[in-house]
Structure formats: structure tokens, C-alpha cells
Amino acid sequence: MQNVRKPSVAGIFYPNEPARLRVLLEHLLVAATPPTIPGKLRALIVPHAGYAYSGPVAATGYKLLQTTVKKTSPTVLLLGPAHYVYFQGAATLNVEGWQTPLGTVRAQQELIARALKREQLRDNSAAHAPEHSLEVQLPFLQFIFCDIAIFPILTGECDHRVLAQILSQYLNEIDLVLISSDLSHYYPQEEAISRDALAHEAIQNLDLELMEKRVEACGKSAILTLLHLAREQNWSAKLLDYRNSGDTAADKSHVVGYGCYAFYEE
């Protein structure tokens, strides 16, 4: 592949050396103990901080994926927030692949080309180039699957109702919807736990109003989009794991919340 997105946070959010990265991923997945779900896994919400902080929570979702999805080369719709570049709407990236220390992940160019041709998404390399929210999910996916293809989308200032309508057109060609989002930011640990409990309630009940009005999450637009899709498709949701940076690696006086949720079809 010649037209490839280079990693922007390797060596910062996760190890840059392939051997170290594989050892860390294996350790995180072995330690993860997700609960079972009573149906077919259709979507996950996972956090996107550095692996030292949110890796154990993300691994809970990826362990469930590893043990339940047996397809060797799935297509993953990867949806998360843009942290560094402001734009209107939602943006994909028209490249052949995404490079990480573990190799190159194929982009699902047919879906990307179709969405761009229909003018449903924009191609925004400026937003994607520095962004970590999608990139940090790729090593987990590469470690689990021999081959994957991704349909990557960043949310800017967008209408989640419109985005859900767009993405619903592609669900028959998607094996997993993967939402990248952290929860509340920089509260004392006990307050963060209380605030993030609202996210658990909103997500598990597919409560759009509660999610929109009271929940704090950097990937809120992406989560709201998934809640629309879940209601449309009659999916159910379950909390798999919740911790915050005070539990995993940092000071308890100002923490970031990390939740992992599974969406399934009964």
C-alpha cells in the first residue's frame, strides 16, 4: 500500500516496539474477564486513553470480541470524536490503510468511496492525522484478527440523528460497530463515579434524552449515533466494565472515566 495513514500516537499512548506492544496486549486480554451477553455481539463502546490508563477497560470489550466473533476478516465501523480539529459533520479518510507497529490495517475502500460519492461524509485528512481516538483501537483489533477492514469516521459538530440515518445504510456490510469514547473528565474519583453512573443508565436503557442532556463523554455524538442505531435495530446494551484513571494508574483527585459497553442482538 502506498496511500497509508501513519500512526500519530505510537510510543505515546501505546508502545512503538512491536514485541513490547504484543506482550502488553496479551497481558491486558488475559487479565480481562468480561461478562457474557445473551445474544450476538453487534457493537462495543470502548475508551481511548493511553493503555496504561484505559487499556484494562478496553481489553474487557476486546476479550468479549475475541471469544464471540469467529470471523477471520471482519469489517469494523470505527466511530469516534475529533479532539484536535474543529469541523462540521462527520469525516472519513480516503486512504488504503492505517499503519501501526503491528502492520497495516486495510481501509474498507468500497464503503468509503460510496459514502464520499453520495456526499454523506467528507474526506478530512487534517482531522484524522493527529487523532488518537480511532488509532488506539487498531492494535487491539490487529492482535485479535488475522485481517480486518475498517470504515473510519470522526465526528465533528454533527447531528447524530442524521449520522445514524447515514450509517444505517451500511449496517448489512458491517460486522461490528466500534465506538471510541471516554466518559467524565477531571473530577474527584467519587464524583466521577456518580456522574458516570448516568452514562451506564443512559446507554443500557438506550435513553437518548438522558445521554444528550446529562451525560459527559468526549465521544457523545458517536454514542448518541449508536443509541439511534440500537433502537432502530432492536439491539440491547450491557455494561461490561467501568473504571477510572484513579483505579488504573493515576491520582484519585482528578480522574477520567472509562466505560465499556456491549450491544447485542437477541
Disulfide bonds with the S-S distance in Angstrom:
none
